[in-house]
Amino acid sequence: MIEQILNYPIYNGQTVGDYLSLEFLLGVGGSILGALFLLAIGMLIAGWVARRIRGIGSKYQKLDNTLFNFLGNIARYVILAFTALIVLNTFGVQTTSIVAVIGAAGLAIGLALQGTLSNVAAGVMIILFRPFKIGDFVDVAGKMGTVKDISLNFTELADLSNVQVIVPNSQVWGNIITNFSTNQTRRAEWTFGVGYGANLKTAEEVIRKVIMSDPRSMPEPEPFIQVNNLGDFSVDFLVRVWVKSSDFFQYQADMKRQVKEALDEAGVDIPFPTRTLVNAAE
């Protein structure tokens, strides 16, 4: 029975016994050891290349780690893929057809993941050109908030109510980006209206005193406080003052209230639209 099994033909005249011979087993064992050696070398090289690429992002502060971590992972997987093909080739496997199948599968996956890949491409552009960074206050794709995270797929914001907002990178890169944190100073602007019967010189002095007495107001560049419009109900003062970007929103709100209270205290009339109704029947 055992002799029949050993003499059973399998492939090209080779029997089971031929495949169980010492010479055959040694050959197979050598191929396996060689394949394991190639895999080990490939993994070492892949890890070394990935670490080197990631190290570039860590070495220079102006470069973003996220991008170089991504590039490092891509390089690692490419080297491992080539190593796997070499290992298969040592066993006599025709890798040409495998490469063709992988290419076709990659094309199909790419077509199926067009949206995701566009987000990744946009994420690479955002990380590379850095139109904003974490901590900046921005307006992107119609969403305003503080940047909390930038990944290859999306940008995370915290809006004015501290609500998490996730914006796909393709929408970020494909729209106008307004970064309120790039410059350290901003120009605050208001329009204050006073009545036509008010003393304009007094009104201007009150506005200037209130605004420039605030320590957040910058004396340089020189503030602009001038009458710029004669409206239907009021004489309008246009006021422009420079302030630190970090103080802008609170400063602008504070000045509106303080100027209003100061004008009331000085007796300067602040008009509002009125309407007189006349009964034609009378």
C-alpha positions in Angstrom: 0.0 0.0 0.0 2.8 2.4 0.9 4.7 1.5 -2.3 1.6 2.2 -4.3 1.3 5.7 -2.8 5.0 6.5 -3.3 4.8 5.4 -6.9 1.6 7.3 -7.6 2.3 9.7 -10.5 1.6 13.4 -9.9 3.0 15.8 -12.5 5.3 15.3 -15.6 6.1 11.7 -14.6 7.0 12.7 -11.1 5.7 10.4 -8.3 4.9 11.1 -4.7 8.1 9.4 -3.8 10.1 11.8 -5.9 8.6 14.7 -4.0 9.3 13.1 -0.7 13.0 12.4 -1.5 15.7 14.0 0.6 17.0 16.0 -2.3 13.6 17.4 -3.0 13.0 18.3 0.6 16.4 19.9 0.9 15.6 22.0 -2.2 12.3 23.1 -0.9 13.8 23.9 2.5 16.5 26.0 0.9 13.9 27.9 -1.1 11.9 28.6 2.0 14.9 29.7 3.9 15.9 31.9 1.0 12.4 33.4 0.8 12.4 34.1 4.6 15.9 35.7 4.2 14.6 37.9 1.4 11.5 38.9 3.4 13.6 39.8 6.4 16.0 41.9 4.3 13.0 43.6 2.5 11.3 44.4 5.9 14.6 45.8 7.3 15.1 48.0 4.2 11.4 49.1 4.2 11.6 50.1 7.8 14.9 51.9 7.4 13.6 53.9 4.4 10.3 54.8 6.2 12.2 56.0 9.3 14.5 58.1 7.1 11.6 59.8 5.3 9.7 60.4 8.6 13.0 61.8 10.1 13.0 64.6 7.4 9.7 65.9 8.7 10.9 65.8 12.3 14.3 67.4 11.6 12.9 70.6 10.0 10.2 72.6 11.9 8.8 74.1 8.8 7.9 70.7 7.4 4.8 68.9 8.5 5.2 65.5 10.1 1.8 64.3 8.8 2.9 64.5 5.1 6.2 62.7 5.7 4.6 60.0 7.9 2.3 59.4 4.9 5.2 59.3 2.4 7.1 57.0 4.7 4.3 54.5 4.9 3.8 54.6 1.1 7.6 53.9 0.6 7.4 51.1 3.1 4.5 49.3 1.4 6.0 49.7 -2.1 9.3 48.1 -0.9 7.4 45.3 0.8 5.3 44.7 -2.4 8.4 44.4 -4.5 10.0 42.0 -2.0 6.9 39.8 -2.1 7.1 39.7 -5.9 10.8 38.7 -5.7 10.0 36.0 -3.2 7.2 34.6 -5.4 9.6 34.6 -8.3 12.1 32.4 -6.4 9.4 29.7 -6.2 8.9 29.9 -10.0 5.7 31.8 -9.8 5.1 34.0 -12.9 4.8 37.5 -11.4 3.9 39.2 -14.7 0.3 38.1 -14.5 0.2 39.1 -10.8 1.4 42.6 -11.5 -1.2 42.9 -14.2 -3.9 41.9 -11.8 -2.7 44.2 -9.2 -2.6 47.1 -11.7 -6.2 46.4 -12.8 -7.3 46.1 -9.2 -5.6 49.4 -8.4 -7.3 51.1 -11.3 -10.7 49.8 -10.2 -10.1 50.8 -6.6 -8.9 54.2 -7.7 -12.1 54.8 -9.8 -14.3 53.6 -6.9 -12.5 55.9 -4.4 -12.2 59.0 -6.5 -13.7 61.2 -3.7 -11.4 59.8 -1.1 -8.3 60.1 -3.3 -9.2 63.7 -4.1 -9.4 64.4 -0.4 -6.0 62.8 0.1 -4.5 64.8 -2.8 -6.0 68.0 -1.4 -4.6 67.0 2.1 -1.1 66.7 0.7 -1.4 70.1 -0.9 -2.7 71.7 2.3 0.1 70.1 4.4 2.7 71.0 1.8 1.8 74.6 1.2 0.4 75.3 4.7 -2.3 78.0 4.0 -3.1 77.5 7.7 -1.9 75.6 10.7 -3.4 74.1 13.8 -4.6 76.9 16.1 -5.4 79.3 13.3 -8.9 80.9 13.1 -10.1 80.4 9.6 -13.1 80.6 7.2 -13.0 77.6 4.8 -15.8 76.3 2.6 -18.3 78.6 4.4 -17.3 77.3 7.8 -15.6 79.5 10.4 -13.7 78.2 13.4 -10.3 77.3 15.0 -8.3 74.6 13.3 -8.0 71.6 15.6 -6.5 69.0 13.3 -5.3 68.5 9.7 -5.3 65.0 8.3 -4.9 63.7 4.8 -8.7 63.2 4.4 -10.3 66.1 6.3 -9.7 69.3 8.3 -11.3 69.5 11.8 -12.5 72.9 13.1 -14.1 74.1 16.3 -16.6 76.8 15.5 -17.5 79.8 17.7 -19.8 77.6 19.8 -17.0 75.0 20.2 -18.8 72.5 18.0 -16.7 70.1 16.0 -16.9 70.7 12.3 -15.4 68.2 9.8 -14.6 69.6 6.3 -13.3 67.3 3.5 -10.0 68.5 2.3 -11.2 68.6 -1.4 -13.7 71.3 -0.3 -11.0 73.2 1.7 -8.5 73.3 -1.1 -11.1 74.0 -3.8 -12.5 77.0 -2.1 -11.4 80.4 -0.9 -9.5 80.2 2.4 -9.6 83.2 4.8 -7.0 83.0 7.6 -7.6 85.5 10.3 -4.5 84.4 12.3 -1.8 84.9 9.7 -1.2 88.5 10.5 -0.6 89.6 14.1 -2.7 92.8 13.8 -6.1 93.6 12.3 -8.0 96.7 11.6 -11.3 97.1 13.5 -13.9 99.3 11.8 -17.2 100.9 13.0 -19.7 103.4 11.8 -21.2 105.6 14.5 -24.1 107.9 13.6 -25.0 111.2 15.4 -27.8 113.6 14.9 -27.7 116.5 12.5 -28.0 118.9 15.4 -25.0 117.4 17.3 -21.7 119.2 17.7 -19.5 117.1 15.3 -16.3 118.2 17.0 -17.6 117.1 20.4 -18.8 113.8 19.0 -15.4 113.2 17.4 -13.5 114.0 20.6 -15.8 111.6 22.6 -15.3 108.8 20.1 -11.5 109.3 20.0 -11.1 109.5 23.8 -13.1 106.3 24.4 -11.4 104.2 21.8 -7.8 105.4 22.3 -8.0 105.1 26.1 -8.4 101.4 25.7 -5.0 99.7 26.1 -5.8 97.3 23.2 -5.9 100.2 20.7 -2.7 100.7 18.8 -1.6 104.3 18.2 0.3 103.2 15.1 -0.8 103.1 12.4 -2.7 106.3 13.2 -6.4 105.7 13.8 -8.9 107.1 11.3 -11.9 108.9 12.8 -13.7 111.1 10.2 -17.2 112.0 8.9 -17.7 109.9 5.8 -21.5 110.0 5.1 -24.5 112.3 5.5 -27.3 109.8 5.8 -31.1 110.3 5.8 -31.2 110.3 9.6 -27.6 110.8 10.8 -24.1 112.1 10.3 -21.9 109.0 10.1 -18.4 108.8 11.6 -16.2 106.1 10.1 -13.7 104.8 12.7 -10.8 102.5 11.9 -8.3 101.4 14.6 -5.6 98.7 14.5 -5.5 96.0 17.2 -3.9 92.7 17.9 -5.6 89.8 16.1 -6.1 87.9 19.3 -8.1 90.9 20.8 -10.1 91.7 17.7 -13.6 90.2 18.4 -13.9 91.2 22.0 -12.4 94.6 21.4 -14.8 95.4 18.6 -17.8 94.5 20.7 -16.5 96.4 23.7 -16.0 99.6 21.8 -19.5 99.6 20.3 -21.0 99.7 23.8 -18.5 102.0 25.4 -18.8 104.6 22.6 -22.6 104.5 22.8 -22.6 105.0 26.5 -20.0 107.9 26.2 -22.1 109.7 23.6 -25.2 109.4 25.7 -23.3 110.8 28.7 -22.0 113.7 26.7 -25.5 114.5 25.4 -24.7 113.7 21.8 -27.9 112.6 20.1 -27.8 109.2 18.4 -30.8 109.2 15.9 -32.8 106.3 14.7 -35.3 106.1 11.8 -38.7 107.6 12.5 -41.9 107.5 10.5 -44.9 109.8 10.6 -48.3 108.5 9.5 -50.9 111.0 8.2 -54.5 110.0 8.0 -55.6 111.3 4.6 -59.3 111.2 5.6 -58.8 113.9 8.2 
